[in-house]
Amino acid sequence: MHLIIGGKYMGKLEYAKKLYGEDVSVCDLGTAAPEEMFEARVVVNLQEGARSLLKKGESVREFFELNLGVMKGTVLIGDEIGGGIVPVDPFERLWRDETGFLYQMLASRADIVDRIWAGLPSRLKG
């Protein structure tokens, strides 16, 4: 598993396509249900998958923990959302926290972890 994190519009997907091919299959959790991600090699917008699961009352960490085996060769891409002002809305705070916990769990289990900033990769693990 390869985890790629970074700010919005920093070139994360472009970096993944350079590594794995322009024609690699991509699932966007901004528009697809989390269950659909298992059909793609690259999954983008992990943070939106977390939001979707929380809105359905499901545990984000449990969903991903249960499906780690299916994601062995998958490239997971998520936006960093933890910087800045802490949201006042309780749901938004929960989403932010759970996304952070998800990234920590995935990073600990991933073979490779990269952070992309302004299109430049920094290898954090692997």
ROBA-654729 format. One record per atom (N, C-alpha, C, CB): residue in three letters; x negated, y negated, z negated. Coordinates in nm, 4 decimals, always signed. Glycine has a CB too. Layout:
N
REC   aa         X         Y         Z
REC  ALA         X         Y         Z
...
end
This chain:
126
REC   aa         X         Y         Z
REC  MET   -0.0849   +0.1173   +0.0000
REC  MET   +0.0000   +0.0000   +0.0000
REC  MET   -0.0897   -0.1240   +0.0000
REC  MET   +0.0967   +0.0004   -0.1226
REC  HIS   -0.0480   -0.2228   +0.0755
REC  HIS   -0.1215   -0.3491   +0.0887
REC  HIS   -0.0258   -0.4605   +0.0484
REC  HIS   -0.1768   -0.3705   +0.2361
REC  LEU   -0.0609   -0.5354   -0.0558
REC  LEU   +0.0194   -0.6478   -0.1021
REC  LEU   -0.0462   -0.7777   -0.0567
REC  LEU   +0.0358   -0.6449   -0.2567
REC  ILE   +0.0328   -0.8627   +0.0072
REC  ILE   -0.0150   -0.9935   +0.0521
REC  ILE   +0.0746   -1.0989   -0.0119
REC  ILE   -0.0142   -1.0052   +0.2099
REC  ILE   +0.0131   -1.1905   -0.0860
REC  ILE   +0.0879   -1.2980   -0.1501
REC  ILE   +0.0303   -1.4320   -0.1081
REC  ILE   +0.0851   -1.2835   -0.3038
REC  GLY   +0.1069   -1.5355   -0.1243
REC  GLY   +0.0618   -1.6700   -0.0918
REC  GLY   +0.1807   -1.7628   -0.0821
REC  GLY   -0.0181   -1.6711   +0.0390
REC  GLY   +0.1532   -1.8883   -0.0648
REC  GLY   +0.2592   -1.9875   -0.0534
REC  GLY   +0.3400   -1.9695   +0.0738
REC  GLY   +0.2011   -2.1269   -0.0577
REC  LYS   +0.4551   -2.0327   +0.0754
REC  LYS   +0.5433   -2.0276   +0.1928
REC  LYS   +0.4726   -2.0909   +0.3129
REC  LYS   +0.6784   -2.1007   +0.1640
REC  TYR   +0.4846   -2.0298   +0.4276
REC  TYR   +0.4275   -2.0791   +0.5543
REC  TYR   +0.2751   -2.0920   +0.5500
REC  TYR   +0.4882   -2.2141   +0.5890
REC  MET   +0.2095   -2.0010   +0.4805
REC  MET   +0.0629   -2.0050   +0.4715
REC  MET   -0.0051   -1.9071   +0.5667
REC  MET   +0.0194   -1.9753   +0.3298
REC  GLY   +0.0741   -1.8315   +0.6439
REC  GLY   +0.0147   -1.7423   +0.7428
REC  GLY   +0.0057   -1.5969   +0.6993
REC  GLY   -0.1206   -1.7905   +0.7769
REC  LYS   +0.0873   -1.5560   +0.6048
REC  LYS   +0.0806   -1.4189   +0.5527
REC  LYS   +0.1178   -1.3158   +0.6589
REC  LYS   +0.1729   -1.4039   +0.4318
REC  LEU   +0.2289   -1.3370   +0.7281
REC  LEU   +0.2715   -1.2409   +0.8302
REC  LEU   +0.1738   -1.2393   +0.9471
REC  LEU   +0.4129   -1.2744   +0.8801
REC  GLU   +0.1256   -1.3548   +0.9864
REC  GLU   +0.0277   -1.3610   +1.0962
REC  GLU   -0.0979   -1.2818   +1.0598
REC  GLU   -0.0092   -1.5084   +1.1285
REC  TYR   -0.1407   -1.2929   +0.9350
REC  TYR   -0.2567   -1.2175   +0.8874
REC  TYR   -0.2294   -1.0668   +0.8947
REC  TYR   -0.2923   -1.2589   +0.7426
REC  ALA   -0.1126   -1.0249   +0.8506
REC  ALA   -0.0773   -0.8831   +0.8556
REC  ALA   -0.0755   -0.8322   +0.9996
REC  ALA   +0.0594   -0.8597   +0.7896
REC  LYS   -0.0237   -0.9144   +1.0912
REC  LYS   -0.0192   -0.8730   +1.2316
REC  LYS   -0.1590   -0.8636   +1.2918
REC  LYS   +0.0657   -0.9704   +1.3126
REC  LYS   -0.2518   -0.9473   +1.2479
REC  LYS   -0.3903   -0.9355   +1.2942
REC  LYS   -0.4503   -0.8030   +1.2503
REC  LYS   -0.4753   -1.0521   +1.2415
REC  LEU   -0.4170   -0.7613   +1.1301
REC  LEU   -0.4713   -0.6370   +1.0763
REC  LEU   -0.4037   -0.5122   +1.1312
REC  LEU   -0.4599   -0.6376   +0.9276
REC  TYR   -0.2714   -0.5178   +1.1488
REC  TYR   -0.1943   -0.3972   +1.1790
REC  TYR   -0.1297   -0.3966   +1.3170
REC  TYR   -0.0885   -0.3798   +1.0764
REC  GLY   -0.1489   -0.5033   +1.3946
REC  GLY   -0.0961   -0.5077   +1.5304
REC  GLY   +0.0230   -0.6004   +1.5432
REC  GLY   -0.0574   -0.3697   +1.5752
REC  GLU   +0.0269   -0.6707   +1.6547
REC  GLU   +0.1344   -0.7675   +1.6805
REC  GLU   +0.2720   -0.7012   +1.6884
REC  GLU   +0.1066   -0.8426   +1.8100
REC  ASP   +0.2758   -0.5748   +1.7302
REC  ASP   +0.4038   -0.5072   +1.7510
REC  ASP   +0.4484   -0.4246   +1.6298
REC  ASP   +0.3947   -0.4176   +1.8724
REC  VAL   +0.3863   -0.4474   +1.5152
REC  VAL   +0.4207   -0.3734   +1.3941
REC  VAL   +0.5664   -0.4013   +1.3549
REC  VAL   +0.3248   -0.4114   +1.2781
REC  SER   +0.6353   -0.2996   +1.3033
REC  SER   +0.7759   -0.3178   +1.2637
REC  SER   +0.7832   -0.3989   +1.1344
REC  SER   +0.8468   -0.1801   +1.2456
REC  VAL   +0.8749   -0.4968   +1.1323
REC  VAL   +0.8875   -0.5898   +1.0200
REC  VAL   +1.0312   -0.5889   +0.9690
REC  VAL   +0.8450   -0.7334   +1.0617
REC  CYS   +1.0448   -0.5821   +0.8365
REC  CYS   +1.1754   -0.5969   +0.7714
REC  CYS   +1.1700   -0.7241   +0.6884
REC  CYS   +1.2114   -0.4714   +0.6820
REC  ASP   +1.2657   -0.8128   +0.7091
REC  ASP   +1.2733   -0.9390   +0.6363
REC  ASP   +1.3810   -0.9273   +0.5293
REC  ASP   +1.3030   -1.0580   +0.7325
REC  LEU   +1.3392   -0.9235   +0.4026
REC  LEU   +1.4350   -0.9110   +0.2934
REC  LEU   +1.5136   -1.0393   +0.2695
REC  LEU   +1.3635   -0.8713   +0.1671
REC  GLY   +1.4848   -1.1425   +0.3463
REC  GLY   +1.5673   -1.2625   +0.3433
REC  GLY   +1.7000   -1.2398   +0.4121
REC  GLY   +1.4948   -1.3783   +0.4082
REC  THR   +1.7036   -1.1413   +0.5028
REC  THR   +1.8260   -1.1123   +0.5766
REC  THR   +1.8691   -0.9660   +0.5657
REC  THR   +1.8076   -1.1486   +0.7214
REC  ALA   +1.7791   -0.8775   +0.5291
REC  ALA   +1.8092   -0.7341   +0.5206
REC  ALA   +1.8252   -0.6914   +0.3746
REC  ALA   +1.6977   -0.6509   +0.5889
REC  ALA   +1.9004   -0.5869   +0.3540
REC  ALA   +1.9162   -0.5298   +0.2198
REC  ALA   +1.7862   -0.4595   +0.1797
REC  ALA   +2.0370   -0.4300   +0.2151
REC  PRO   +1.7528   -0.4598   +0.0514
REC  PRO   +1.6288   -0.3944   +0.0071
REC  PRO   +1.6157   -0.2487   +0.0526
REC  PRO   +1.6205   -0.3998   -0.1430
REC  GLU   +1.7267   -0.1780   +0.0640
REC  GLU   +1.7229   -0.0378   +0.1059
REC  GLU   +1.6734   -0.0216   +0.2496
REC  GLU   +1.8609   +0.0241   +0.0921
REC  GLU   +1.6812   -0.1280   +0.3304
REC  GLU   +1.6389   -0.1212   +0.4707
REC  GLU   +1.4877   -0.1314   +0.4875
REC  GLU   +1.7055   -0.2313   +0.5499
REC  MET   +1.4171   -0.1708   +0.3820
REC  MET   +1.2737   -0.1947   +0.3942
REC  MET   +1.1929   -0.0689   +0.4212
REC  MET   +1.2233   -0.2594   +0.2702
REC  PHE   +1.2469   +0.0472   +0.3912
REC  PHE   +1.1714   +0.1713   +0.4052
REC  PHE   +1.1535   +0.2136   +0.5502
REC  PHE   +1.2397   +0.2812   +0.3290
REC  GLU   +1.2218   +0.1472   +0.6410
REC  GLU   +1.2124   +0.1799   +0.7828
REC  GLU   +1.1045   +0.0995   +0.8548
REC  GLU   +1.3455   +0.1567   +0.8494
REC  ALA   +1.0400   +0.0057   +0.7850
REC  ALA   +0.9419   -0.0837   +0.8482
REC  ALA   +0.8030   -0.0630   +0.7893
REC  ALA   +0.9843   -0.2304   +0.8318
REC  ARG   +0.7024   -0.0990   +0.8666
REC  ARG   +0.5633   -0.0939   +0.8181
REC  ARG   +0.5296   -0.2170   +0.7356
REC  ARG   +0.4653   -0.0819   +0.9359
REC  VAL   +0.5889   -0.3330   +0.7735
REC  VAL   +0.5637   -0.4590   +0.7033
REC  VAL   +0.6968   -0.5104   +0.6478
REC  VAL   +0.4971   -0.5654   +0.7988
REC  VAL   +0.6942   -0.5484   +0.5208
REC  VAL   +0.8132   -0.6030   +0.4548
REC  VAL   +0.7796   -0.7439   +0.4087
REC  VAL   +0.8595   -0.5130   +0.3337
REC  VAL   +0.8573   -0.8418   +0.4551
REC  VAL   +0.8343   -0.9813   +0.4169
REC  VAL   +0.9451   -1.0296   +0.3233
REC  VAL   +0.8266   -1.0717   +0.5425
REC  ASN   +0.9154   -1.1363   +0.2515
REC  ASN   +1.0096   -1.2000   +0.1598
REC  ASN   +1.0509   -1.1088   +0.0447
REC  ASN   +1.1323   -1.2444   +0.2354
REC  LEU   +0.9508   -1.0495   -0.0206
REC  LEU   +0.9784   -0.9674   -0.1383
REC  LEU   +1.0600   -1.0435   -0.2415
REC  LEU   +0.8483   -0.9190   -0.2006
REC  GLN   +1.0329   -1.1719   -0.2552
REC  GLN   +1.1046   -1.2522   -0.3545
REC  GLN   +1.2538   -1.2552   -0.3268
REC  GLN   +1.0499   -1.3940   -0.3574
REC  GLU   +1.2926   -1.2505   -0.1986
REC  GLU   +1.4352   -1.2502   -0.1646
REC  GLU   +1.4963   -1.1124   -0.1881
REC  GLU   +1.4559   -1.2931   -0.0183
REC  GLY   +1.4170   -1.0080   -0.1730
REC  GLY   +1.4640   -0.8743   -0.2097
REC  GLY   +1.4917   -0.8672   -0.3587
REC  GLY   +1.3611   -0.7673   -0.1697
REC  ALA   +1.4035   -0.9287   -0.4389
REC  ALA   +1.4246   -0.9342   -0.5837
REC  ALA   +1.5537   -1.0101   -0.6155
REC  ALA   +1.3039   -1.0014   -0.6540
REC  ARG   +1.5751   -1.1214   -0.5478
REC  ARG   +1.6978   -1.2008   -0.5689
REC  ARG   +1.8214   -1.1171   -0.5366
REC  ARG   +1.6961   -1.3296   -0.4814
REC  SER   +1.8180   -1.0469   -0.4260
REC  SER   +1.9311   -0.9651   -0.3836
REC  SER   +1.9628   -0.8567   -0.4867
REC  SER   +1.9022   -0.9015   -0.2473
REC  LEU   +1.8598   -0.7898   -0.5371
REC  LEU   +1.8809   -0.6852   -0.6374
REC  LEU   +1.9394   -0.7438   -0.7654
REC  LEU   +1.7490   -0.6124   -0.6682
REC  LEU   +1.8859   -0.8570   -0.8105
REC  LEU   +1.9360   -0.9205   -0.9319
REC  LEU   +2.0822   -0.9619   -0.9175
REC  LEU   +1.8508   -1.0419   -0.9668
REC  LYS   +2.1183   -1.0128   -0.8002
REC  LYS   +2.2571   -1.0543   -0.7777
REC  LYS   +2.3529   -0.9356   -0.7837
REC  LYS   +2.2700   -1.1247   -0.6424
REC  LYS   +2.3026   -0.8159   -0.7505
REC  LYS   +2.3844   -0.6945   -0.7594
REC  LYS   +2.3788   -0.6331   -0.8988
REC  LYS   +2.3385   -0.5921   -0.6558
REC  GLY   +2.3036   -0.6963   -0.9903
REC  GLY   +2.2925   -0.6455   -1.1264
REC  GLY   +2.1957   -0.5297   -1.1412
REC  GLY   +2.4261   -0.6034   -1.1746
REC  GLU   +2.1082   -0.5108   -1.0423
REC  GLU   +2.0123   -0.4004   -1.0461
REC  GLU   +1.8783   -0.4484   -1.1001
REC  GLU   +1.9944   -0.3390   -0.9060
REC  SER   +1.8006   -0.3545   -1.1522
REC  SER   +1.6673   -0.3841   -1.2034
REC  SER   +1.5679   -0.3876   -1.0876
REC  SER   +1.6242   -0.2795   -1.3096
REC  VAL   +1.4999   -0.4989   -1.0724
REC  VAL   +1.4013   -0.5140   -0.9651
REC  VAL   +1.2867   -0.4163   -0.9846
REC  VAL   +1.3478   -0.6584   -0.9599
REC  ARG   +1.2303   -0.4156   -1.1033
REC  ARG   +1.1151   -0.3288   -1.1307
REC  ARG   +1.1513   -0.1818   -1.1155
REC  ARG   +1.0613   -0.3545   -1.2713
REC  GLU   +1.2690   -0.1443   -1.1629
REC  GLU   +1.3107   -0.0042   -1.1521
REC  GLU   +1.3272   +0.0364   -1.0064
REC  GLU   +1.4419   +0.0190   -1.2284
REC  PHE   +1.3891   -0.0490   -0.9254
REC  PHE   +1.4073   -0.0187   -0.7837
REC  PHE   +1.2729   +0.0083   -0.7166
REC  PHE   +1.4800   -0.1343   -0.7128
REC  PHE   +1.1767   -0.0805   -0.7396
REC  PHE   +1.0466   -0.0637   -0.6746
REC  PHE   +0.9679   +0.0516   -0.7345
REC  PHE   +0.9657   -0.1917   -0.6849
REC  GLU   +0.9750   +0.0709   -0.8659
REC  GLU   +0.9076   +0.1843   -0.9304
REC  GLU   +0.9565   +0.3162   -0.8713
REC  GLU   +0.9316   +0.1822   -1.0832
REC  LEU   +1.0870   +0.3301   -0.8570
REC  LEU   +1.1446   +0.4540   -0.8053
REC  LEU   +1.1061   +0.4800   -0.6602
REC  LEU   +1.2949   +0.4501   -0.8179
REC  ASN   +1.0720   +0.3756   -0.5868
REC  ASN   +1.0447   +0.3899   -0.4442
REC  ASN   +0.8977   +0.3715   -0.4068
REC  ASN   +1.1270   +0.2918   -0.3683
REC  LEU   +0.8091   +0.3696   -0.5045
REC  LEU   +0.6663   +0.3510   -0.4755
REC  LEU   +0.6122   +0.4564   -0.3799
REC  LEU   +0.5862   +0.3539   -0.6042
REC  GLY   +0.6538   +0.5799   -0.3960
REC  GLY   +0.6058   +0.6871   -0.3091
REC  GLY   +0.6390   +0.6652   -0.1628
REC  GLY   +0.6630   +0.8175   -0.3535
REC  VAL   +0.7536   +0.6058   -0.1364
REC  VAL   +0.7971   +0.5788   +0.0010
REC  VAL   +0.7161   +0.4649   +0.0621
REC  VAL   +0.9472   +0.5447   +0.0044
REC  MET   +0.6594   +0.3799   -0.0227
REC  MET   +0.5923   +0.2587   +0.0252
REC  MET   +0.4404   +0.2759   +0.0390
REC  MET   +0.6216   +0.1437   -0.0691
REC  LYS   +0.3903   +0.3980   +0.0368
REC  LYS   +0.2449   +0.4203   +0.0383
REC  LYS   +0.1717   +0.3471   +0.1496
REC  LYS   +0.2170   +0.5661   +0.0505
REC  GLY   +0.2171   +0.3527   +0.2704
REC  GLY   +0.1495   +0.2882   +0.3825
REC  GLY   +0.2076   +0.1537   +0.4210
REC  GLY   +0.1530   +0.3772   +0.5001
REC  THR   +0.2885   +0.0978   +0.3345
REC  THR   +0.3606   -0.0252   +0.3658
REC  THR   +0.2799   -0.1489   +0.3298
REC  THR   +0.4936   -0.0278   +0.2934
REC  VAL   +0.2978   -0.2535   +0.4100
REC  VAL   +0.2408   -0.3850   +0.3812
REC  VAL   +0.3540   -0.4690   +0.3235
REC  VAL   +0.1775   -0.4525   +0.5108
REC  LEU   +0.3370   -0.5140   +0.1998
REC  LEU   +0.4394   -0.5913   +0.1306
REC  LEU   +0.3946   -0.7362   +0.1205
REC  LEU   +0.4679   -0.5328   -0.0100
REC  ILE   +0.4795   -0.8279   +0.1628
REC  ILE   +0.4440   -0.9698   +0.1664
REC  ILE   +0.5452   -1.0495   +0.0853
REC  ILE   +0.4379   -1.0219   +0.3124
REC  GLY   +0.4927   -1.1316   -0.0071
REC  GLY   +0.5813   -1.2132   -0.0887
REC  GLY   +0.5282   -1.3539   -0.1087
REC  GLY   +0.6030   -1.1479   -0.2221
REC  ASP   +0.6202   -1.4470   -0.1219
REC  ASP   +0.5849   -1.5860   -0.1500
REC  ASP   +0.5578   -1.6036   -0.2986
REC  ASP   +0.6970   -1.6815   -0.1038
REC  GLU   +0.4570   -1.6827   -0.3294
REC  GLU   +0.4319   -1.7206   -0.4677
REC  GLU   +0.5382   -1.8223   -0.5075
REC  GLU   +0.2869   -1.7787   -0.4865
REC  ILE   +0.6088   -1.7943   -0.6152
REC  ILE   +0.7163   -1.8845   -0.6577
REC  ILE   +0.6993   -1.9282   -0.8026
REC  ILE   +0.8519   -1.8170   -0.6399
REC  GLY   +0.5901   -1.8905   -0.8659
REC  GLY   +0.5720   -1.9166   -1.0076
REC  GLY   +0.5128   -2.0511   -1.0421
REC  GLY   +0.4878   -1.8136   -1.0643
REC  GLY   +0.4605   -2.1233   -0.9449
REC  GLY   +0.4011   -2.2527   -0.9737
REC  GLY   +0.5071   -2.3609   -0.9829
REC  GLY   +0.2987   -2.2887   -0.8677
REC  GLY   +0.4753   -2.4665   -1.0492
REC  GLY   +0.5666   -2.5805   -1.0511
REC  GLY   +0.6595   -2.5809   -1.1695
REC  GLY   +0.6468   -2.5830   -0.9266
REC  ILE   +0.7705   -2.6481   -1.1535
REC  ILE   +0.8670   -2.6703   -1.2602
REC  ILE   +0.9481   -2.5432   -1.2857
REC  ILE   +0.9602   -2.7877   -1.2252
REC  VAL   +0.9671   -2.5101   -1.4127
REC  VAL   +1.0498   -2.3953   -1.4496
REC  VAL   +1.1965   -2.4330   -1.4272
REC  VAL   +1.0242   -2.3520   -1.5988
REC  PRO   +1.2704   -2.3510   -1.3526
REC  PRO   +1.4104   -2.3835   -1.3240
REC  PRO   +1.4956   -2.3917   -1.4504
REC  PRO   +1.4692   -2.2801   -1.2299
REC  VAL   +1.5922   -2.4823   -1.4509
REC  VAL   +1.6862   -2.4972   -1.5624
REC  VAL   +1.7906   -2.3859   -1.5566
REC  VAL   +1.7550   -2.6369   -1.5589
REC  ASP   +1.8329   -2.3489   -1.4365
REC  ASP   +1.9354   -2.2467   -1.4183
REC  ASP   +1.8856   -2.1112   -1.4690
REC  ASP   +1.9760   -2.2370   -1.2699
REC  PRO   +1.9608   -2.0450   -1.5560
REC  PRO   +1.9163   -1.9166   -1.6123
REC  PRO   +1.8896   -1.8085   -1.5069
REC  PRO   +2.0198   -1.8661   -1.7093
REC  PHE   +1.9751   -1.8012   -1.4036
REC  PHE   +1.9515   -1.7009   -1.3000
REC  PHE   +1.8224   -1.7288   -1.2246
REC  PHE   +2.0689   -1.6965   -1.2026
REC  GLU   +1.7979   -1.8535   -1.1911
REC  GLU   +1.6765   -1.8894   -1.1181
REC  GLU   +1.5512   -1.8594   -1.2017
REC  GLU   +1.6801   -2.0385   -1.0788
REC  ARG   +1.5586   -1.8818   -1.3327
REC  ARG   +1.4471   -1.8480   -1.4220
REC  ARG   +1.4248   -1.6975   -1.4244
REC  ARG   +1.4735   -1.9001   -1.5648
REC  LEU   +1.5342   -1.6209   -1.4342
REC  LEU   +1.5254   -1.4747   -1.4335
REC  LEU   +1.4639   -1.4266   -1.3031
REC  LEU   +1.6645   -1.4112   -1.4537
REC  TRP   +1.5095   -1.4808   -1.1909
REC  TRP   +1.4567   -1.4417   -1.0591
REC  TRP   +1.3079   -1.4701   -1.0510
REC  TRP   +1.5307   -1.5160   -0.9461
REC  ARG   +1.2671   -1.5866   -1.0949
REC  ARG   +1.1258   -1.6236   -1.0930
REC  ARG   +1.0433   -1.5295   -1.1801
REC  ARG   +1.1079   -1.7682   -1.1402
REC  ASP   +1.0913   -1.5017   -1.3006
REC  ASP   +1.0198   -1.4118   -1.3917
REC  ASP   +1.0111   -1.2705   -1.3346
REC  ASP   +1.0889   -1.4087   -1.5285
REC  GLU   +1.1231   -1.2176   -1.2880
REC  GLU   +1.1249   -1.0805   -1.2364
REC  GLU   +1.0390   -1.0657   -1.1111
REC  GLU   +1.2681   -1.0378   -1.2060
REC  THR   +1.0355   -1.1687   -1.0288
REC  THR   +0.9486   -1.1652   -0.9108
REC  THR   +0.8024   -1.1610   -0.9528
REC  THR   +0.9746   -1.2874   -0.8203
REC  GLY   +0.7668   -1.2397   -1.0525
REC  GLY   +0.6303   -1.2364   -1.1046
REC  GLY   +0.5933   -1.1007   -1.1619
REC  GLY   +0.6128   -1.3422   -1.2105
REC  PHE   +0.6850   -1.0414   -1.2389
REC  PHE   +0.6596   -0.9073   -1.2937
REC  PHE   +0.6467   -0.8045   -1.1817
REC  PHE   +0.7724   -0.8660   -1.3906
REC  LEU   +0.7293   -0.8194   -1.0777
REC  LEU   +0.7217   -0.7290   -0.9623
REC  LEU   +0.5852   -0.7388   -0.8959
REC  LEU   +0.8328   -0.7613   -0.8603
REC  TYR   +0.5381   -0.8597   -0.8704
REC  TYR   +0.4078   -0.8768   -0.8061
REC  TYR   +0.2961   -0.8164   -0.8914
REC  TYR   +0.3801   -1.0258   -0.7805
REC  GLN   +0.3041   -0.8323   -1.0230
REC  GLN   +0.2031   -0.7729   -1.1102
REC  GLN   +0.2034   -0.6211   -1.0980
REC  GLN   +0.2270   -0.8142   -1.2558
REC  MET   +0.3209   -0.5603   -1.0999
REC  MET   +0.3326   -0.4158   -1.0894
REC  MET   +0.2807   -0.3665   -0.9551
REC  MET   +0.4773   -0.3727   -1.1091
REC  LEU   +0.3210   -0.4343   -0.8477
REC  LEU   +0.2763   -0.3928   -0.7147
REC  LEU   +0.1253   -0.4110   -0.6994
REC  LEU   +0.3504   -0.4723   -0.6062
REC  ALA   +0.0717   -0.5198   -0.7500
REC  ALA   -0.0727   -0.5441   -0.7404
REC  ALA   -0.1510   -0.4370   -0.8146
REC  ALA   -0.1078   -0.6827   -0.7960
REC  SER   -0.1002   -0.3926   -0.9281
REC  SER   -0.1721   -0.2904   -1.0044
REC  SER   -0.1740   -0.1566   -0.9324
REC  SER   -0.1095   -0.2737   -1.1417
REC  ARG   -0.0752   -0.1318   -0.8466
REC  ARG   -0.0661   -0.0033   -0.7779
REC  ARG   -0.1120   -0.0081   -0.6321
REC  ARG   +0.0750   +0.0461   -0.7836
REC  ALA   -0.1276   -0.1266   -0.5789
REC  ALA   -0.1680   -0.1412   -0.4380
REC  ALA   -0.3146   -0.1041   -0.4192
REC  ALA   -0.1437   -0.2855   -0.3892
REC  ASP   -0.3454   -0.0538   -0.3008
REC  ASP   -0.4845   -0.0258   -0.2650
REC  ASP   -0.5574   -0.1554   -0.2313
REC  ASP   -0.4916   +0.0723   -0.1458
REC  ILE   -0.4853   -0.2457   -0.1660
REC  ILE   -0.5424   -0.3733   -0.1228
REC  ILE   -0.4473   -0.4853   -0.1650
REC  ILE   -0.5666   -0.3754   +0.0326
REC  VAL   -0.5035   -0.5939   -0.2179
REC  VAL   -0.4252   -0.7135   -0.2499
REC  VAL   -0.4997   -0.8334   -0.1924
REC  VAL   -0.4029   -0.7289   -0.4058
REC  ASP   -0.4298   -0.9102   -0.1091
REC  ASP   -0.4860   -1.0316   -0.0505
REC  ASP   -0.3987   -1.1504   -0.0865
REC  ASP   -0.4990   -1.0183   +0.1027
REC  ARG   -0.4631   -1.2647   -0.1020
REC  ARG   -0.3919   -1.3910   -0.1196
REC  ARG   -0.4268   -1.4774   +0.0011
REC  ARG   -0.4302   -1.4626   -0.2563
REC  ILE   -0.3267   -1.5348   +0.0627
REC  ILE   -0.3464   -1.6187   +0.1806
REC  ILE   -0.3179   -1.7627   +0.1438
REC  ILE   -0.2561   -1.5733   +0.2979
REC  TRP   -0.4106   -1.8497   +0.1771
REC  TRP   -0.3919   -1.9935   +0.1554
REC  TRP   -0.4383   -2.0644   +0.2812
REC  TRP   -0.4706   -2.0446   +0.0286
REC  ALA   -0.3520   -2.1423   +0.3431
REC  ALA   -0.3824   -2.2154   +0.4663
REC  ALA   -0.4383   -2.1233   +0.5740
REC  ALA   -0.4816   -2.3279   +0.4380
REC  GLY   -0.3828   -2.0027   +0.5799
REC  GLY   -0.4239   -1.9067   +0.6812
REC  GLY   -0.5516   -1.8319   +0.6495
REC  GLY   -0.4401   -1.9756   +0.8093
REC  LEU   -0.6142   -1.8630   +0.5384
REC  LEU   -0.7408   -1.8007   +0.5008
REC  LEU   -0.7176   -1.6930   +0.3949
REC  LEU   -0.8401   -1.9067   +0.4489
REC  PRO   -0.7594   -1.5687   +0.4215
REC  PRO   -0.7396   -1.4607   +0.3246
REC  PRO   -0.8480   -1.4590   +0.2176
REC  PRO   -0.7360   -1.3268   +0.3959
REC  SER   -0.8057   -1.4268   +0.0973
REC  SER   -0.8980   -1.3983   -0.0128
REC  SER   -0.8640   -1.2599   -0.0646
REC  SER   -0.8885   -1.5067   -0.1275
REC  ARG   -0.9586   -1.1700   -0.0590
REC  ARG   -0.9374   -1.0334   -0.1063
REC  ARG   -0.9450   -1.0333   -0.2585
REC  ARG   -1.0424   -0.9349   -0.0448
REC  LEU   -0.8372   -0.9909   -0.3234
REC  LEU   -0.8334   -0.9839   -0.4692
REC  LEU   -0.8606   -0.8432   -0.5190
REC  LEU   -0.6991   -1.0317   -0.5208
REC  LYS   -0.8303   -0.7438   -0.4332
REC  LYS   -0.8484   -0.6044   -0.4726
REC  LYS   -0.8656   -0.5207   -0.3466
REC  LYS   -0.7279   -0.5533   -0.5579
REC  GLY   -0.9532   -0.4233   -0.3543
REC  GLY   -0.9683   -0.3255   -0.2452
REC  GLY   -1.0816   -0.3462   -0.1539
REC  GLY   -0.8505   -0.3226   -0.1663
end
